[in-house]
């Protein structure tokens, strides 16, 4: 009798095929797993570069008056820093404004601050302690000069302030610096032709409403909440500062060269402007540090400033103007090496 042939799928041949197929399948599975691990590794390397550690330690950030834009910006920036650099502790320190801020950073009392370009230039021209060590991380946004009077006031120009009591900001503030330059450009002696009051933006709205001052000068980002609140509870207006005064300011030389003609939009303070824009002057704000501050820290902080613009801008409108394209223009200061490193890394 003829011997029956083995059925397909059974016997020795089937066993060989099964073992070979199993080995091939396992190899394919292992190869596929290896590819996945390599891809995941590359993604992690790209998202979290090896060797990059979040800066740690403590820094002090000098801000401004409690109700001013510097303080609000600093508070929101600290939240962004807490998220981006969780191992870094940031202490906010209020101040009278730009002049005090510049001195604090230059002398090591603070590590970072916001200050107007005219205050920085004034400190440099005066050869203040540590002035040569000042560096910038970014140009932020512009401060606009507000000259505020009751709507019934006869004041129509800066020159009309002669003989009146005017709040010009405390000593050490950027407001005081601008007010002095502005009054001089209008032909007034800041110490003799007006009665200067040294109160800050936190106090002057109440003084104006109580008729204890006739006007006040403020320099800040748009909008400043203290002026918005005042306009909603008291009838005020903003006095125009014409281009003729800008020319006279530039003739003064020095720090006055950093003022430029600007227009306050009609919707900045609707209750005060009644649909009209207001001619004024503006000056750039800089994020300031020192040359000896760690470059890695400065690079990361500069990145946070740029990346957090939209988030901060929803609550501090002036911050919406922070722009990567203009942030590098930090005259009269050179960019810090860490900030320079950041801008090079994002250059198209």
C-alpha positions as CSV (number, residue, x, y, z in Angstrom):
1,X,0.0,0.0,0.0
2,X,1.1,3.5,-0.8
3,X,2.0,5.5,2.4
4,X,-0.2,8.5,2.9
5,X,1.4,11.9,2.5
6,X,1.3,14.1,5.6
7,X,-1.3,16.8,5.6
8,X,-0.3,20.4,5.0
9,X,0.3,22.1,8.2
10,X,1.3,19.0,10.1
11,X,4.6,17.2,10.7
12,X,8.2,18.3,10.5
13,X,7.8,20.8,7.6
14,X,5.0,22.6,9.5
15,X,7.1,22.8,12.7
16,X,10.0,24.4,10.8
17,X,7.7,27.0,9.2
18,X,6.1,27.8,12.6
19,X,9.4,28.3,14.3
20,X,10.8,30.4,11.5
21,X,7.7,32.5,11.3
22,X,7.7,33.1,15.0
23,X,11.3,34.2,15.0
24,X,10.7,36.6,12.1
25,X,7.6,38.0,13.9
26,X,9.5,38.6,17.1
27,X,12.3,40.3,15.2
28,X,9.9,42.5,13.4
29,X,8.2,43.4,16.7
30,X,11.5,44.1,18.4
31,X,12.6,46.2,15.4
32,X,9.3,48.2,15.5
33,X,9.7,48.8,19.3
34,X,13.2,50.0,18.8
35,X,12.1,52.5,16.1
36,X,9.4,53.8,18.4
37,X,11.9,54.2,21.2
38,X,14.3,56.1,18.9
39,X,11.6,58.4,17.7
40,X,10.4,59.1,21.2
41,X,14.0,59.7,22.3
42,X,14.5,62.2,19.5
43,X,11.3,64.0,20.4
44,X,12.3,64.2,24.1
45,X,15.8,65.5,23.0
46,X,14.1,68.2,20.9
47,X,11.6,69.2,23.5
48,X,13.8,68.8,26.6
49,X,17.5,69.2,25.4
50,X,19.8,67.2,27.6
51,X,21.9,69.4,29.8
52,X,19.4,72.3,29.8
53,X,18.4,72.9,33.4
54,X,15.9,75.5,34.6
55,X,17.7,78.3,36.3
56,X,17.5,78.2,40.1
57,X,18.1,80.6,43.0
58,X,16.7,84.0,43.9
59,X,16.4,87.2,42.0
60,X,14.9,90.6,42.9
61,X,12.7,92.5,40.4
62,X,12.2,96.2,41.1
63,X,8.8,97.4,39.8
64,X,7.1,100.7,40.6
65,X,4.2,102.2,42.5
66,X,1.5,99.8,43.7
67,X,-1.1,101.1,41.2
68,X,1.2,101.7,38.3
69,X,1.8,99.7,35.2
70,X,5.3,98.6,36.2
71,X,3.9,96.8,39.3
72,X,1.1,95.1,37.4
73,X,3.5,94.0,34.6
74,X,6.0,92.7,37.1
75,X,3.3,90.7,39.0
76,X,2.1,89.0,35.8
77,X,5.7,88.4,34.6
78,X,6.5,86.7,37.8
79,X,3.7,84.3,37.2
80,X,5.1,83.5,33.8
81,X,8.5,83.0,35.3
82,X,7.2,80.7,37.9
83,X,5.8,78.5,35.2
84,X,8.8,78.6,32.9
85,X,11.5,78.5,35.6
86,X,9.9,76.7,38.6
87,X,13.2,76.5,40.6
88,X,13.7,80.3,40.4
89,X,12.3,82.5,43.3
90,X,11.4,86.0,42.2
91,X,10.9,88.8,44.8
92,X,9.1,91.9,43.6
93,X,10.1,95.2,45.2
94,X,8.0,98.4,44.7
95,X,9.7,101.7,43.9
96,X,9.1,105.3,43.1
97,X,9.8,104.5,39.4
98,X,12.4,104.6,36.7
99,X,15.2,106.6,38.4
100,X,15.1,104.6,41.5
101,X,14.9,101.3,39.5
102,X,18.0,102.1,37.5
103,X,20.0,102.9,40.6
104,X,18.9,99.7,42.3
105,X,20.0,97.5,39.5
106,X,23.2,99.3,38.9
107,X,24.2,99.0,42.5
108,X,23.1,95.4,42.9
109,X,20.1,96.1,45.1
110,X,17.9,94.5,42.4
111,X,18.7,92.1,39.5
112,X,16.1,93.2,36.9
113,X,13.8,96.1,36.5
114,X,11.8,98.2,34.0
115,X,13.0,101.7,33.4
116,X,12.4,104.4,30.8
117,X,15.2,105.2,28.4
118,X,15.5,108.8,29.5
119,X,16.1,107.7,33.1
120,X,18.7,105.2,32.0
121,X,20.5,107.9,30.0
122,X,20.3,110.4,32.8
123,X,22.0,107.9,35.2
124,X,24.7,107.2,32.6
125,X,25.3,110.9,32.0
126,X,25.6,111.4,35.7
127,X,28.1,108.6,35.9
128,X,26.1,106.9,38.7
129,X,27.6,104.0,40.6
130,X,27.7,100.9,38.4
131,X,26.4,102.7,35.3
132,X,28.9,101.0,33.0
133,X,27.5,97.6,34.1
134,X,23.9,98.3,33.0
135,X,22.6,96.1,30.2
136,X,19.2,95.5,28.5
137,X,17.2,92.4,27.8
138,X,14.5,93.9,25.7
139,X,12.6,97.0,24.6
140,X,9.2,96.6,26.1
141,X,6.5,99.2,25.5
142,X,6.2,103.0,25.5
143,X,5.2,105.2,28.4
144,X,2.8,108.1,27.5
145,X,2.8,111.4,29.3
146,X,-0.5,112.3,30.8
147,X,-1.2,115.9,31.9
148,X,-4.5,115.6,33.8
149,X,-6.8,118.5,34.9
150,X,-10.4,118.9,36.0
151,X,-12.6,119.4,32.9
152,X,-13.5,122.9,34.2
153,X,-9.8,123.9,34.4
154,X,-8.6,126.8,32.3
155,X,-5.4,125.0,31.6
156,X,-4.9,124.3,27.8
157,X,-1.2,123.9,27.6
158,X,1.8,123.1,29.8
159,X,2.7,126.8,29.9
160,X,-0.7,127.4,31.6
161,X,0.4,125.5,34.7
162,X,2.3,128.6,35.9
163,X,1.3,129.6,39.4
164,X,-0.6,126.3,40.0
165,X,-0.1,123.4,42.3
166,X,1.0,120.5,40.2
167,X,1.8,116.9,41.3
168,X,5.0,116.0,39.4
169,X,5.8,112.7,41.1
170,X,8.1,111.7,43.9
171,X,11.9,112.1,43.9
172,X,13.4,109.2,42.1
173,X,10.5,108.7,39.8
174,X,10.5,108.7,36.0
175,X,7.5,111.1,36.2
176,X,9.5,113.7,38.1
177,X,12.3,113.5,35.4
178,X,9.9,114.0,32.5
179,X,7.9,116.7,34.3
180,X,11.0,118.7,35.0
181,X,12.1,118.5,31.3
182,X,8.6,119.2,30.1
183,X,8.1,122.3,32.3
184,X,11.5,123.7,31.2
185,X,10.7,123.1,27.5
186,X,7.5,125.2,28.1
187,X,9.6,128.0,29.7
188,X,8.8,127.3,33.3
189,X,11.1,126.7,36.3
190,X,9.9,123.5,38.0
191,X,10.8,124.8,41.4
192,X,9.6,128.4,41.1
193,X,6.9,128.8,38.5
194,X,4.7,126.0,40.0
195,X,4.1,124.6,43.4
196,X,5.4,121.1,43.0
197,X,3.7,118.3,44.9
198,X,5.6,115.0,45.3
199,X,2.7,112.5,45.5
200,X,2.6,109.4,43.4
201,X,-0.2,108.1,41.1
202,X,-1.7,106.2,44.0
203,X,-2.5,109.5,45.8
204,X,-3.0,112.2,43.1
205,X,-6.5,111.2,41.9
206,X,-7.9,111.8,45.4
207,X,-6.0,115.1,45.7
208,X,-7.4,116.3,42.4
209,X,-10.9,115.4,43.4
210,X,-10.4,117.2,46.8
211,X,-9.1,120.3,45.0
212,X,-5.8,120.1,46.8
213,X,-3.9,120.1,43.5
214,X,-4.7,121.8,40.2
215,X,-3.2,119.2,37.9
216,X,-0.9,116.2,37.8
217,X,1.6,114.7,35.5
218,X,1.9,111.0,35.0
219,X,4.0,108.9,32.6
220,X,2.9,105.3,32.1
221,X,1.7,102.7,29.7
222,X,-1.8,102.8,28.2
223,X,-4.0,102.4,30.0
224,X,-3.2,103.3,33.6
225,X,-6.0,102.0,35.9
226,X,-5.7,104.9,38.4
227,X,-6.6,107.3,35.6
228,X,-9.3,105.1,34.2
229,X,-10.9,104.9,37.6
230,X,-10.6,108.6,38.2
231,X,-12.2,109.4,34.8
232,X,-15.2,107.2,35.7
233,X,-15.8,109.0,39.0
234,X,-14.7,112.6,38.3
235,X,-14.9,114.8,35.2
236,X,-11.3,115.2,33.9
237,X,-9.6,115.8,30.6
238,X,-6.1,115.3,29.2
239,X,-4.2,118.4,28.2
240,X,-2.4,118.1,24.7
241,X,1.4,118.3,24.6
242,X,2.2,119.7,21.1
243,X,5.0,118.9,18.7
244,X,6.5,122.3,19.4
245,X,7.4,121.1,22.9
246,X,9.0,118.0,21.4
247,X,11.3,120.1,19.4
248,X,12.2,122.2,22.4
249,X,12.8,119.0,24.4
250,X,15.2,117.7,21.8
251,X,17.1,121.1,21.9
252,X,17.8,120.4,25.6
253,X,19.9,117.4,24.5
254,X,20.9,114.5,26.8
255,X,18.1,112.4,28.1
256,X,15.5,114.6,26.5
257,X,16.5,113.2,23.1
258,X,14.6,110.0,24.0
259,X,11.2,111.7,23.9
260,X,9.1,111.5,20.8
261,X,5.8,112.8,19.6
262,X,2.9,110.4,20.1
263,X,-0.9,110.3,20.0
264,X,-3.0,108.9,22.8
265,X,-5.8,107.0,21.1
266,X,-9.3,108.3,21.5
267,X,-10.4,105.1,23.2
268,X,-7.6,105.1,25.8
269,X,-9.8,106.9,28.4
270,X,-13.2,107.3,26.9
271,X,-14.7,109.2,29.8
272,X,-11.9,111.7,29.7
273,X,-11.4,112.1,26.0
274,X,-15.0,112.0,24.7
275,X,-13.9,110.5,21.4
276,X,-10.9,112.7,20.7
277,X,-7.3,111.6,20.5
278,X,-4.7,113.6,22.4
279,X,-1.3,114.8,21.2
280,X,1.4,113.9,23.7
281,X,5.0,112.6,24.1
282,X,6.2,109.0,24.7
283,X,9.4,107.3,25.8
284,X,10.5,103.7,25.5
285,X,10.7,101.3,28.5
286,X,13.5,98.8,28.7
287,X,13.9,95.6,30.7
288,X,17.2,96.3,32.5
289,X,19.8,94.1,34.2
290,X,23.6,94.0,34.9
291,X,26.4,92.6,32.9
292,X,27.3,90.2,35.7
293,X,23.9,88.5,35.9
294,X,24.1,84.9,34.7
295,X,23.7,84.6,30.9
296,X,21.6,81.4,31.0
297,X,19.2,83.1,33.4
298,X,19.0,86.2,31.3
299,X,18.4,84.2,28.1
300,X,15.6,82.2,29.7
301,X,14.0,85.3,31.2
302,X,14.1,87.2,27.9
303,X,12.4,84.2,26.3
304,X,9.7,84.3,28.9
305,X,9.2,88.0,28.4
306,X,8.6,87.6,24.6
307,X,6.6,84.3,25.0
308,X,4.3,85.7,27.7
309,X,3.3,88.9,25.7
310,X,-0.2,87.8,24.8
311,X,-1.0,86.4,28.2
312,X,0.2,89.5,30.1
313,X,-1.3,91.8,27.4
314,X,-4.8,90.6,28.2
315,X,-4.5,92.3,31.6
316,X,-1.9,95.0,30.9
317,X,-2.7,96.4,27.5
318,X,0.7,98.1,27.1
319,X,2.3,94.7,27.1
320,X,0.6,93.9,23.8
321,X,3.2,96.2,22.2
322,X,6.2,94.0,23.2
323,X,7.4,92.8,19.8
324,X,10.3,90.5,18.9
325,X,11.1,92.6,15.9
326,X,11.7,95.8,18.0
327,X,12.8,94.2,21.3
328,X,16.5,94.4,20.3
329,X,16.5,98.2,20.0
330,X,17.5,99.0,23.5
331,X,19.4,102.3,23.2
332,X,21.0,103.7,25.3
333,X,22.0,100.2,26.6
334,X,23.8,97.3,25.0
335,X,22.0,93.9,25.0
336,X,23.1,91.5,27.7
337,X,25.0,88.5,26.3
338,X,22.2,86.2,27.5
339,X,19.5,88.2,25.7
340,X,21.7,88.4,22.6
341,X,21.9,84.6,22.7
342,X,18.1,84.3,22.8
343,X,17.6,86.7,19.8
344,X,20.1,84.8,17.8
345,X,18.3,81.5,18.6
346,X,15.0,82.8,17.2
347,X,16.4,84.6,14.2
348,X,14.7,83.4,11.0
